[in-house]
Amino acid sequence: MSSMGLMQHSILQSEGSWKTPLMTLFALALYWPLFMLPLFPGEFFPQLPYASSNFTYSLLLFLVMLSGSLVLARCPNGLISFSRSAQVALCMLALILLAFVVLLLVFQKVGANPPLILFWLYPVVVGLYGVFLGVRMMFALACCEERLHAAIVLGSLLVSFVVGAIIPSVLQVCGLPYAGANYPMLLAAGGFAQILPKPDAKVLNVGLQSYTKRAFARNMLLVLMFACYLFVSDMFMGSYVSRSSGVWFTGDALHLIIGFALYAVCSIGIFVEYRKERSSLSRSASGASSFFWGSFMLLLTIFLYCIALLNPVHVGLCAEIVLPSLPLAMVLLWLLGFEWARRSDRKIAQYITVAIPLSIVGMNVVADAFGTMPFGNSGFMANTVNAVALAMAFLMAFFFFLWMILGVGGINPQRGIEGTSDEQEEAVRRLSSQYDLTQRECDVMRLLSKGHTQKRIAQDLGLSINSVQTYAKSLYRKMGVHSRQDLIDLVCDAKENE
């Protein structure tokens, strides 16, 4: 069986069990602290003269992740494979990170100053650890049923917040110094990665469809809109931290109310699509029209206008809007990149797998940069943030308009097969070979893509309706589709990319 078939087989094996989705959910919950305000040794020893600002360490972390990702990307199947050696490397980096944290705790407990080299090696280890851990998380999610992906990612964010709130109390009971929940959560993520289900295939992207230029453009517009919002929100929060002497949270419950409201809206959208038995967000990531992505982007655009118009007079309100929406935007961008990479050819998948996590980490560099500027309390900083927020809000609105136009202009989810019969036959033959279909499954797929009913197909092929239904279910599973329209979309994409 081909590597693609093995991956699909592994996904199918996990569909009937909740063990794999739950394990993946908890693993992702422990993984998100890499993006949510990563901590550095300076948090333990802020009094040391050589304890540089977080901006220096976060920039080094970004450069290490960039270098490590590019090196892996140059290897055959580097970022879209996870070999045994990569698993060993992840385990070793987790042990080194654990040793670093233990050393920091020991130095703090005895009142001694750690050597300077420890401060600089820490972001290097965390950066390499983050690269391998990120790829492992993608493989874990790929082993789950496709239409559960969005629910798993969204649920993991809520679990991450809950665990992050519990850890400080546990550390206090144990008498350990507290500098944040990031250290224990990232370490636990490395341990959890060792017990996650091992994918049977070495290839991450299953290639469920080839992208048209229009679908590629729509995905790129979504990424650009996410980038605009993350840049401005991180810029604002960096200036807010500088203005509030390092305090991120407002102490007001309003940001929790807004967060739960955003979370509820996203959950309702995902639940509705799940009930339709469609892989909603993943199909949206492949270019189909999506109410979910459109409404979420529209909401983020409104948030940017709020920052531009309300800051700094109502800076607290702006912070309460940004605090819950920023993590949600981060994880949804990660999900978009994951689904996009899975359905792209290997070359594009390599770039996407590198770019999406790096863009999130890079935005943290922006936040730390603005947080260390000495004029955080001045009107100059507020005016700068407002001007950038207004410009990005207009840019997001423009991108959103283009995204809607591209969706209406040609990627109609209710489209049918057009063109000559030879073109359709060639598309069917290529898909049949790609997904390792039997001859009878190929015959059923050809007639289904033409819009024939199961009764008509049974008459044409001399089969019973039950047999046609069995062949249809089998080819749906192999091709990763959930409806006849999904199958028609797939055949249309294959024709357009000939």
C-alpha positions, 0 to 999 in steps of 0.5 A, a space after each residue: 500500500 502507498 504511503 498515502 493509503 497508509 495515512 488514510 488507513 491510520 485515520 480511518 482506524 482512529 475514527 471509531 475511537 475517542 482515545 486518539 482525539 482526546 490525547 491529541 487535544 491534551 497534547 495541543 493544550 500543552 503545546 500552545 504555551 510555545 506561542 502564548 508569551 514564552 518565558 525565558 531565564 530572565 524571568 527567574 533572575 531579573 536583577 542580574 545585569 546580563 539578564 537581557 530583555 525578553 525581546 533579545 531572547 524571543 528574537 533568538 528563539 525566532 531565528 533558531 526556529 527559522 534556521 531549524 525549520 529551513 534545514 529540515 525543509 531542505 531534507 527529503 520529506 523533512 518537515 512533512 515526515 517524522 522518522 524515528 530519529 526525529 522522535 529521538 531528537 524530540 525526546 533528547 531536547 525535552 530532557 535537555 530543557 528539563 535539565 535547564 529548568 532544574 538548574 534554574 530552580 537550583 540556582 534560584 533556591 541557593 541564591 546563586 547566579 547562573 552562568 551567562 551561557 545558560 541564558 543564551 542556550 535556553 532559547 536555542 534549545 526551546 527553538 529546536 524543541 519547538 520545531 520538532 514538537 510542532 511537526 509531531 503535533 501536526 502528525 497527531 492531529 492528522 491521525 484524527 478524524 478530519 471533521 474533528 480537527 477544528 473541534 480538537 484545536 478549539 477544545 485544546 485552547 480552553 484546556 490550555 487556559 484551564 491547566 495554565 490557571 491550575 499550575 500556579 496553585 500546584 506550584 505554590 502548594 509544592 513550595 516551588 517558585 512560580 515564573 509561569 505555567 509555560 515551563 511545566 506545560 512545554 515539558 509535559 508536551 514533550 512527554 505526551 508526544 512520546 505516547 501519542 499514536 504513531 502514524 503509519 505513513 511518513 508523509 504528513 500531507 495526504 494530498 486530498 486535492 490539488 489547489 487551483 490558483 483561486 483557492 491558493 489566493 483565498 487561503 493566502 488572503 486568510 493568512 494575510 488577514 490573520 497576520 494583520 490582526 496578530 501584528 497590530 494586537 501584539 503591537 498594542 499589547 506590547 505597548 500596553 505592557 510597557 504602559 502598565 509596568 509589565 502587567 498583561 491582564 486588566 484585572 477585569 472580568 470583561 475580557 473573560 466574558 468577551 473570550 467566552 462569547 468568542 469561544 461560544 460563537 466559534 463552537 456553535 459554528 463548528 458544531 453546526 458544520 459537524 452535524 452536517 458531516 462536512 469537514 467544514 474548516 478543512 474544506 474551507 481551507 481548500 478554498 470552498 466558501 466558508 461562513 465561519 472564516 468570513 464572520 471571524 475575519 469580519 469580527 477581527 477587522 472590527 476589533 482593529 477599528 476599535 483599537 484605532 478609535 478607542 486607544 489610549 482613552 479607553 486602553 483598558 477596554 482595548 486590552 480586554 478585547 485583544 486578550 481573548 481574541 489574540 490566542 484564538 487567532 493564533 490557534 486558528 491560524 495554526 489550524 488553517 496552515 495545517 489543513 492547507 499544508 495537508 492538501 498541497 503538494 510537498 513543495 508548498 507544504 514545506 513552505 507552509 509548515 515553516 511559515 505559519 508557526 514562525 509567523 506566530 512566534 515572530 509576532 511575539 517578537 513584535 510584542 516584546 519589542 514594543 514592550 521594551 521601548 522606553 516611551 510606552 507612556 508617551 503619546 507618540 507610542 499611542 499615536 503610532 499604534 493607532 495609525 498602524 491599527 487603522 491602516 491594518 484595519 483598512 487593509 484587512 477590509 480590502 483583503 476581506 473584500 477580495 476573499 469574498 469576490 474570489 469565493 463568489 467568482 468561481 469557487 462555488 461549492 455547488 458546482 458541477 462537472 463541465 468540459 469534455 467527456 475525455 477531460 472528465 475521464 482523464 480526471 477520474 483515471 488520475 484520481 482512481 490511481 491516486 487513491 488506489 481505487 478498485 475498478 468497480 469503485 472507479 466506475 461508481 465514482 465516474 457516475 456519481 461525479 456526473 450526478 447520477 442517482 444510486 438507483 441509476 448507477 445500479 441499473 447501468 452497472 448491473 448491481 444492487 443498490 446495496 452494492 452501489 452504496 457499499 462501493 460509494 462508502 468505500 471510495 468516500 473513505 479512501 478519498 477523504 470526502 463526506 458527500 457527493 458534492 465533495 466528490 464533485 469538487 474533487 473531480 473538478 479540481 483534478 480537471 482544472 489542474 491537468 
